[in-house]
Amino acid sequence: MYLIVIAWAYVTLMMAVAEATSTTGTVLGAIITFALYGLLPMGILVYILGTPSRKRAIKAREAAEQAAHDAAQEQARAHAATAAPGPEGASPLPDAGGEPSAALTPGAAMAVRKEP
């Protein structure tokens, strides 16, 4: 792909030089020739031909994120399985930290909802 881009850039550069050095040509015409015949089509071509590699990179990044998430979940499960149960045999799974919930804390007030 890059060989095509380099070759086409060379061809359009030579076209622009010929336009600029021609007796009837102008530098503005050379710039427009290089931009419209060289840069614009090559930008589109590189974007289109680069799509599969961008998709592969996105999928690889998502797979790495999923693997990291799965490893963190497995580590949390392993930690929860080895942690001692809380008061009254409660499982530490909800917070995975081994701390009892607020309802099980001695002296804690329960939240009361006002009826409408």
Secondary structure, 3 states (H helix, E strand, C coil): CHHHHHHHHHHHHHHHHHHHHCCCCCHHHHHHHHHHHHHHHHHHHHHHHHHHHHHHHHHHHHHHHHHHHHHHHHHHHHHHHHCCCCHHHCCCCCCCCCCCCHHHCCCCCCCCCCCC
